Amino acid sequence: MKYSRKNELDVDFIGGQEPLTKEEEKAISDYIKAKKAQSVKVIPVRKKRSIKREKSLA
């Protein structure tokens, strides 16, 4: 079944056309660094155990 979008999206524009100030750039950079630090999960590395097999004479 195919859906068509009948309503136009209401999009808010934040900011303007001028470039970011140094304070805004620093605030965004700090925010992204904090989010990355929160999302980094340390996954412990598990060592694979080798199965020791004995040779058997047939």
C-alpha positions in Angstrom: 0.0 0.0 0.0 1.4 3.4 -1.0 0.9 6.4 1.2 1.0 10.0 0.0 1.8 12.9 2.2 -1.1 15.3 2.2 0.0 17.7 5.0 2.9 20.1 4.5 5.5 19.8 7.2 5.9 22.7 9.6 9.6 23.2 9.8 11.2 25.7 12.1 14.4 27.4 11.0 16.9 28.1 13.8 19.5 30.8 13.3 20.1 32.9 10.3 22.3 33.2 7.2 25.3 34.7 9.0 28.1 32.4 10.1 28.4 31.1 13.7 30.1 33.1 16.3 33.1 31.7 18.2 30.9 31.2 21.3 28.3 29.3 19.3 31.0 27.1 17.7 32.5 26.3 21.1 29.1 25.5 22.6 28.2 23.1 19.8 31.6 21.5 19.9 31.4 21.0 23.7 27.9 19.5 23.3 29.0 17.0 20.7 32.1 16.0 22.7 29.9 15.4 25.8 27.4 13.3 23.8 30.2 11.2 22.3 31.7 10.6 25.7 28.3 9.4 27.0 27.7 7.1 24.0 31.1 5.4 24.1 30.7 2.0 25.7 33.7 -0.1 26.6 33.2 -3.6 25.4 35.5 -6.0 27.2 37.5 -8.2 24.9 37.1 -11.9 25.6 39.9 -14.2 24.9 38.9 -17.3 22.9 39.8 -20.5 24.6 41.6 -23.0 22.5 40.4 -26.5 22.8 43.2 -28.9 23.4 42.7 -32.1 21.5 44.7 -35.2 22.1 45.8 -37.3 19.2 44.4 -40.7 19.3 45.8 -43.6 17.4 43.2 -45.6 15.4 
